[in-house]
Structure formats: structure tokens, C-alpha cells
Amino acid sequence: MCNARALLYDAVMTPMGWFGLNRARLRLVQGLSGRVLEVGTGTGLLLPAYPASVSEVVAIDIDPEMLARARDRRPGVSLLQADVQQLPFPDASFDTVVSCLVFCSVEDPARGLAELRRVLRPSGQLRMLEHVRAPHPTLSSLQDRLNPLWSHLSGGCQLNRDTVSLVEAAGFRITQRSRHLRDMGEELVAVPG
């Protein structure tokens, strides 16, 4: 049985999907193959989008109640309660790691990104869709002012996190980057290196 938090999450994300988030999610997984780790799967909204060329999807989340809802989204997916900051997988385990609206809420994003780099194969890819700190001073200032209240209401989400810089500092090289929402949304592909 799902709890109210999982149902509320889906209720909020559904209209966001209508306004472009679903298309962005599809782009995130388009053309993937091999073994994929999805971090912060939440209620599993992205799980049905993985192409048949993906041989295995392993999805993690820290919230067992969100994972309970995710179980219905795609049969055959391995769902595990785990923290991105301490992944229970050996080095070089995955061809791709996917993160969709996750790193805004990770307590120690540098540690989480280091873990992603560790579990990726040397030829692997990190694919992310995240909201980020705006490069425009007016917008970033607004994000800074709103962040304390937003973080409290959203369970720790940080509106003003500079995720792109964190990805680069973790030893990834960004090979593709697409900005959206007045540069407050980023789609990126990065490789270890």
C-alpha cells in the first residue's frame, strides 16, 4: 500500500510531465543499452521509458514507500533501498547511470557523484536531468532567497545548487549539455575522465 507522500509526489509530477518533463525524461534514456543504474527513482515514473536495448535496470531510492509504488511501474526491474552516497555495488558495475531530479536533494552531492563515478565502467555515461542554480544574477538571487522555505517544504531540495560544477569537480567530463527553463534546468551527458 502506498503512503500519502508517494501519492502526493505523483500528483505534483504528473502536471509537470504534461508541460515538458515527460519529453525530457524520454530524452534522458533514449538510445541506452546494457546495464543501467537509476538513482533516486522515487515512485518509478521513469522506469517504463527504458528502451528494450537495456538489458537490466537497477533502481535505487532511500524511501521504501516510494519504492513500493515504483514496483508497479515496470516488472523485472531490481529495486533496492539504498543511498547514492554509499552505493552497494562493486566498482565499474554499470554502463550508464541515470539521475532525474535527484541531486538537488542529496545531502553530500560530491560524495554521491564520486560514488556514481566509482560504479560506472570506464566507457560508461552519466545522464542527468536536474534543476540547477541559474547563471543569471537576478534569478540566482531569487533562488537564494526562496531556498530556505523551499527546502523546508520540499524535504531538503536545494533550488540553488550548482550541480554542473559539482559534476565536473567529481571527475566527469560533460560531453552534451542542454539548458532549459531560463537556464535553471539542465540535461547533460558526462563520462568519467
N, C-alpha and C positions, 0 to 999 in steps of 0.2 A: 504494500500500500504506500502511495506517495504522500509526502508531507506537504504542508502549505507552502514552504519555501520553494520546493521544486515546481509546484503548480504556478506560483507567482512568477518564478523565473521564466517559465514558458509563456505566461501571459504577457510579460514585458517584451520578450524576444520575438514573439510572433509578429506584432506590427512592425518592429524594426526589420524583420525579414521582408515584409511587403515593400519597404522603402529602400531596398538595395542590399541588405545584409545577406539574404539568401543567395543572390548572384555572386557576392564576394566570397561566400563560403564555397560555392561551386568552383570558382577560380582557384581557390586555395588547394583543392585536391585534384584538380584536372591534370590528367597525364601521369598520375602517380603509379608506381608499381613496386613490387617487393614487400618487405616487412615495414609497417608504419606504426609509430607510436604517436597517439594523440594525447596531449597533456591537457588537463583541465577540461575534460569532456562535458562536465555539467550533466544536463539531462540527455545528452547524446544527440543534440539537434544536427550535428554534422555527420553522424555515423551513416545515415542512408546514402550520402553523396559520394562515398568512396567508389571508384571505378572497379570493375571486375578484374582489372590488371593487378590490383593489390592482392597479394597472396595471404596476408594476415594483417589485421588491425588489432593492436593492443591499446586500450583506452584507460587512462587513469583519472581519478579525481580524489580529493581529500574528503569529500562529503558522501557518506554511504547512502543517504536518502536521495541525492541526485543520481547516484549510480543505479539505484533501484528503478528509477524512471527510465534511465538510459537503456536498461536491459531489453525493453520492448522495441527499441528503435531499429536494431539490426541483429538478427540472430547470428551466432557464430563469432561475435567479437569477444575477445578476452577483456573483461572489465575488472580492474583492480583498484582497491582503495590504496592510494599512495600519494606521496608528496613530491612534487617536481624538484624540490631542494635536496631530496635524498632518494634517488630512483633505485628500485630493487632489481636492476638489470646489469648484466656484465658489460664491460666496455665493448664498443663497436657492435651493438646488437641490432641496429635498425638502419634501413636505407633512407628513411625520411622521418622527421619529427614534425608534427603539426601542432600549432598553438593558435587558438582562435579566442581572442578577448580574454586572455589569461594573465599575462604578465603585469597588468595594471594592479593585480591583487596579490601577487607573490610577495611575501614578506621580505625575502632577500633575493631580489631578481638576479644579482650577479652569481650567486650560488646556484640558482635554478638553471641559468644559462650555461654555467660550467658543467652541470650535470647533463644537459642536453648535448653539449659538445662531446662529453665522455661516451655517451651511449650511441652516438652517430658513427656510422662507418666512415673511414677517411674520404670516401667518394660520395657521402650522403649529403642530404639537403635539410635545412631547417626552413619551414614555410610558416609564416606568421601573418595574422591579421590582428592588429591591435589599434586601440586609440592611444594617442601619444601627446606629449607636450607640443603645443603649437609653436612654430618658429616665429610667428608674428608677435611683437611685444604686447599689443593690446589684448590679443586672445590669451596669450600665456599668463598675463597678469590676471585676467578674469578667471582662468583655471586655478591660479594660485589662491585667489580669494574664495572661490567656491569649494576648493578641495577639502577643507576640514569637515564641512557639513556633508558634502557628497560622500566622503569616505565613511563617515559615521552611518549615514543612511543606507549605503550600499554594501556594508560588510567589509570594508577595507580597500575598495577600489580607489586607485590614485588617478585623478584626472590629468595630472601634470607630470607624469613620469616620462623621462627621455629614454624610451625603450630602444630606439635605434642606436644611440651611443652605447647603451649597455650591451647590445648585441655585438657591436664592433669591439668593445673592450673585453668581451669574453673570448675573443679569438676567432670570430666569424668574419668572413668577407661577404659583403652584400653584393649579389650578382644581379638582382632585379628589385626594383622599388617602384611602387605606385602610391601616390598620395591622394587622399580624398577628404571630404568634409573640411574644406579650408585648411588642409594640411594637418588636421587633427586625427586623421585615420591613415594607417599605413598598411599596405600589403607588401611583404618582402619575402625574397628567397635569399638564403645565405648558405654558405658552405664553410666547413672547417678550414682554417688556414690563416 
